[in-house]
């Protein structure tokens, strides 16, 4: 039985603690904040994410509280034209083995936190700000800024895009600023007109901008998230922004999209950041996970899913075996590197689909509208197919 020190008490860190505890190991989770909590609004979970949650024993609980989405709907945000839909019921669920759902980020975090608290093999410590690590042949230690170091058999850095563990391990500086600002708010569903309460994740595409919305909180709220390429150069997170500024930034969109945006009142803004994929995020007894390893723009809706896949893969690899922990971390890095790099690049490239104008937008609409359900399912299969045991990997 190994003792794993997990740095970061977000979704990826807690999922990792659950995964390794289910394999008979101990986990100590170090969270820098004063309490374990999760900020943000909606998370989309494709079947691959739910498959990972099933492997953590939490799939049924997530499905019970989630909104089960009927389709991914693509709209021309200027003309209001319904261009195409990717159906998510029937054939899709049979093919991929799970529905496509959305949950509030805090709800998923709470389920994972409760699972950790129920496990005698998981210790949760808040107020622990990691500054780096050291290791030798017998173990690895997390260095803290104002507390005694914490030592175990290995360290897993799940401390997000500004990871202190990554800073020492990879040393690639600050994240890349995308030049895109996203605005977010949540609207009580009773304030949404009946004709706009769609059971869909909907994209409104416009010139240099797009707008996504979907229900969260069991259908009690509508999550609004418009994005604009505005050349922002400074990384900002959760900064309040005036409602009129948001509406002005999306004035190019048509009437229905603007009706939805006008429902928002308390807006906040984020300048999106990510990092270039790296070949290596493991150093002996230390490895990275989730946004610390492969932060990606949210446009592929796979950030949480990939952290969950990381967690169950790592749990599998830390099962009984003859390899050393360092060897298993190397295998984990190799198994996860190419898939996460492909998704990172796909998320960056997606704005070429969302943001064209004029003739390019018309050509895009014609291309998408010609596709039916099965070709669209084929297009997302590499993303949404369950990873892990269902595809032949070790259990």
Order of alpha helices (4+ residues) and beta strands (2+ residues): beta-alpha-beta-beta-alpha-alpha-beta-beta-beta-alpha-beta-alpha-beta-beta-beta-beta-beta-alpha-beta-beta-beta-beta-beta-alpha-alpha-beta-beta-beta-alpha-alpha-alpha-alpha-alpha-alpha
